[in-house]
Amino acid sequence: MSRIIKYDRSIIIACDVKSLRELGDLVKQTCDVEGIGGYKIGSILAIKYGLPLVVETIRKFTDLPIIYDHQKSMTDIPDIAEKFVLTIKGSGVNALIGFPLSGPLTEETWIKYCKKHNLEVIIGGEMTHPKYKRSEGGYIADEALDEIYLSAARIGVNNFIVPGTKTERVKHYREILSFVSDLTFYAPGFVTQGGVITDIAKVAGPRWHAIVGRAIYAAKNMRTAAKEMAKQLLEWENYVKN
């Protein structure tokens, strides 16, 4: 079991910006804001500039954890797992997000190599957009999603991606994963996709992190926006304590 972010609750900034200059500006303006727990970088920046250079740009300003979202990793064959994990680990990121939609053997193998090479892993199954699950007109069987989360939990994963746009689904995953020690959720989909931080805070449990992108990096004042997002979490935490 592992804890990636030092806070029980925080804002993880999704850095889906277009350039290294914009990335550096985003990190510089937000890295010392109380309640910012880390940064999530995606495949577009990595493909354009190379993952090590993206990580280097962030490290000029902060030592906060960097989470890499390959959009979506763990969908390849098991045989490619170790090479992929070693490449990601070598870039300097702290954690890898995986959506193991290729089946249980891929899931188990990729998680095994993440553990072997000391790369933190966050497992997701359900996404935020419409027409994803079979019941909503999508391709993915509804019952398979529970198995993705449960299989990861059984082999020691305690960090999971859940959809911040679907309060009832977050509640559901918290219930089926109630046996997991130090269970921690990471939830995307806030503001521009319609998710409400305080709604998810009511059901996500004591340890969870809101992944927020456009609402911060596209704001007129990124620092002010980051403070406002973090404030929502801190206010909820104070409310619960009192």
Legacy VTK file of the C-alpha trace (Angstrom):
# vtk DataFile Version 3.0
C-alpha trace
ASCII
DATASET POLYDATA
POINTS 242 float
0.000 0.000 0.000
1.317 3.440 -0.828
0.467 7.092 -0.492
1.484 9.228 -3.458
0.231 12.625 -2.253
1.125 13.955 1.192
-2.337 15.456 1.727
-5.456 13.402 2.467
-7.294 15.677 0.023
-5.819 17.925 -2.620
-6.099 19.370 -6.098
-4.059 17.609 -8.770
-3.562 19.942 -11.721
-3.988 18.304 -15.123
-1.386 20.016 -17.311
-3.049 19.682 -20.708
-1.386 22.816 -22.057
0.135 23.241 -25.523
3.763 24.107 -24.810
6.601 23.805 -22.294
6.453 27.555 -21.773
2.809 27.320 -20.769
3.588 24.312 -18.584
6.344 26.140 -16.751
4.135 29.174 -16.219
1.319 27.002 -14.860
3.572 25.204 -12.387
5.361 28.385 -11.315
2.070 30.126 -10.514
0.487 27.236 -8.610
3.105 25.000 -7.006
3.170 26.806 -3.647
-0.604 27.145 -3.293
-1.797 25.314 -0.176
-3.807 22.267 -1.186
-2.123 21.645 -4.534
-0.976 18.037 -4.264
0.759 17.401 -7.570
0.610 17.558 -11.352
-0.792 15.177 -13.957
0.802 15.227 -17.382
-0.623 13.540 -20.456
0.465 11.865 -23.646
0.165 14.935 -25.901
2.952 16.859 -24.150
4.976 13.651 -23.876
4.687 12.896 -27.592
5.465 16.472 -28.595
8.481 17.101 -26.346
9.461 13.782 -24.783
8.490 12.822 -21.258
11.896 13.490 -19.613
11.885 17.106 -20.866
8.315 17.622 -19.640
9.313 16.320 -16.211
12.432 18.519 -16.228
10.275 21.582 -16.916
8.119 20.877 -13.849
11.126 20.088 -11.664
12.534 23.574 -12.239
9.820 24.824 -9.894
8.653 22.032 -7.595
9.263 18.592 -6.121
5.541 17.831 -5.915
4.557 14.405 -7.287
4.134 14.032 -11.049
1.546 11.557 -12.325
1.726 10.370 -15.916
-1.499 9.596 -17.786
-0.710 7.878 -21.081
-4.396 8.004 -22.172
-4.733 5.099 -21.703
-1.857 2.857 -20.639
-2.224 -0.836 -19.773
-4.203 -1.589 -22.931
-1.343 -3.405 -24.667
-0.184 -7.012 -24.394
1.487 -8.213 -21.174
4.854 -8.669 -22.932
5.324 -4.918 -23.445
4.735 -4.072 -19.784
8.251 -4.036 -18.365
9.743 -2.014 -21.226
6.969 0.559 -20.895
7.276 0.771 -17.107
11.065 1.168 -17.260
10.709 3.985 -19.806
8.169 5.821 -17.662
10.197 5.282 -14.492
13.327 6.559 -16.233
11.619 9.830 -17.111
11.374 10.796 -13.448
7.617 10.689 -12.902
6.292 9.408 -9.585
3.195 7.493 -10.652
1.483 5.961 -13.673
-2.253 5.895 -14.372
-3.471 2.666 -15.955
-6.813 1.642 -17.444
-6.263 -2.107 -17.990
-9.050 -2.659 -20.509
-7.156 -5.476 -22.239
-8.000 -8.003 -19.546
-6.799 -9.410 -16.221
-3.480 -10.807 -17.461
-2.446 -7.392 -18.775
-3.618 -5.773 -15.530
-1.733 -8.167 -13.269
1.458 -8.070 -15.353
1.660 -4.309 -15.660
0.976 -3.766 -11.967
3.630 -6.378 -11.134
6.272 -4.483 -13.097
5.235 -1.142 -11.629
5.847 -2.638 -8.199
9.103 -4.278 -9.255
10.524 -0.981 -10.478
9.078 1.186 -7.689
6.686 3.132 -9.902
3.487 4.059 -8.089
0.352 2.935 -9.890
-3.190 4.352 -10.012
-5.823 2.105 -11.583
-8.959 3.318 -13.340
-11.821 1.606 -15.094
-14.809 3.879 -15.466
-14.484 7.158 -17.381
-16.429 10.415 -17.248
-17.789 10.727 -20.781
-21.114 9.407 -22.180
-21.443 6.167 -24.185
-18.567 4.433 -22.433
-20.385 1.564 -20.671
-22.589 -0.923 -22.510
-25.616 0.241 -20.483
-25.083 3.761 -21.864
-24.558 2.700 -25.481
-20.818 2.068 -25.209
-18.504 -0.892 -25.757
-17.402 -1.702 -22.186
-19.402 -4.278 -20.217
-20.658 -2.731 -16.983
-19.734 -5.731 -14.835
-16.151 -5.670 -16.140
-15.511 -2.336 -14.451
-15.973 -3.747 -10.944
-13.537 -6.533 -11.781
-10.876 -4.065 -12.909
-10.975 -2.291 -9.546
-11.340 -5.428 -7.442
-8.556 -7.302 -9.247
-6.146 -4.412 -8.682
-7.136 -4.149 -5.029
-6.561 -7.863 -4.464
-2.936 -7.537 -5.596
-2.196 -4.546 -3.411
-3.276 -1.414 -5.288
-4.926 1.236 -3.120
-4.970 4.226 -5.505
-7.841 4.434 -8.002
-9.298 6.755 -10.637
-13.065 7.291 -10.313
-15.360 9.550 -12.398
-15.869 12.954 -10.773
-19.002 13.475 -12.873
-20.793 10.468 -11.376
-21.428 10.762 -7.647
-23.311 7.481 -7.341
-20.538 5.583 -9.101
-17.910 7.008 -6.743
-20.074 5.892 -3.836
-20.357 2.449 -5.429
-16.606 2.026 -5.843
-15.989 3.147 -2.291
-18.404 0.458 -1.084
-16.924 -2.424 -3.085
-13.375 -1.376 -2.155
-14.140 -0.870 1.533
-11.708 -3.688 2.439
-8.728 -1.719 1.044
-6.422 -0.108 3.598
-5.664 3.567 2.985
-8.070 3.617 0.015
-7.415 6.731 -2.078
-9.432 8.069 -5.009
-8.396 10.423 -7.803
-11.328 11.981 -9.631
-11.330 13.949 -12.927
-14.253 15.658 -14.616
-14.770 18.798 -12.549
-16.103 22.191 -13.623
-15.906 22.053 -17.430
-17.248 18.469 -17.546
-19.890 19.213 -14.938
-18.480 17.525 -11.838
-18.846 19.364 -8.518
-16.020 19.008 -6.007
-18.221 19.319 -2.916
-20.606 16.628 -4.234
-17.803 14.110 -4.644
-16.344 15.112 -1.269
-19.511 13.802 0.385
-19.050 10.256 -0.943
-15.359 9.745 -1.756
-14.134 9.030 1.745
-11.301 10.513 3.806
-8.570 10.308 1.131
-9.254 11.617 -2.352
-7.862 14.101 -4.858
-9.695 16.215 -7.414
-8.004 16.317 -10.832
-8.667 19.749 -12.332
-7.378 20.985 -15.679
-9.035 23.647 -17.806
-10.655 25.388 -14.848
-7.121 26.276 -13.720
-4.796 26.390 -16.749
-7.343 28.210 -18.943
-8.258 30.728 -16.225
-7.380 34.392 -16.572
-5.433 34.124 -13.320
-4.204 30.551 -12.793
-3.007 31.173 -9.243
-6.353 32.596 -8.163
-8.199 29.703 -9.805
-5.956 27.161 -8.075
-6.572 28.822 -4.714
-10.325 28.753 -5.304
-10.301 25.056 -6.185
-8.182 24.203 -3.147
-10.398 26.362 -0.948
-13.429 24.225 -1.808
-11.658 21.138 -0.506
-10.333 22.851 2.616
-13.761 24.286 3.445
-15.325 20.851 3.150
-12.616 19.321 5.353
-13.179 21.960 8.038
-16.936 21.406 7.810
-16.524 17.654 8.379
-14.149 18.159 11.328
-16.525 20.599 13.011
LINES 1 243
242 0 1 2 3 4 5 6 7 8 9 10 11 12 13 14 15 16 17 18 19 20 21 22 23 24 25 26 27 28 29 30 31 32 33 34 35 36 37 38 39 40 41 42 43 44 45 46 47 48 49 50 51 52 53 54 55 56 57 58 59 60 61 62 63 64 65 66 67 68 69 70 71 72 73 74 75 76 77 78 79 80 81 82 83 84 85 86 87 88 89 90 91 92 93 94 95 96 97 98 99 100 101 102 103 104 105 106 107 108 109 110 111 112 113 114 115 116 117 118 119 120 121 122 123 124 125 126 127 128 129 130 131 132 133 134 135 136 137 138 139 140 141 142 143 144 145 146 147 148 149 150 151 152 153 154 155 156 157 158 159 160 161 162 163 164 165 166 167 168 169 170 171 172 173 174 175 176 177 178 179 180 181 182 183 184 185 186 187 188 189 190 191 192 193 194 195 196 197 198 199 200 201 202 203 204 205 206 207 208 209 210 211 212 213 214 215 216 217 218 219 220 221 222 223 224 225 226 227 228 229 230 231 232 233 234 235 236 237 238 239 240 241
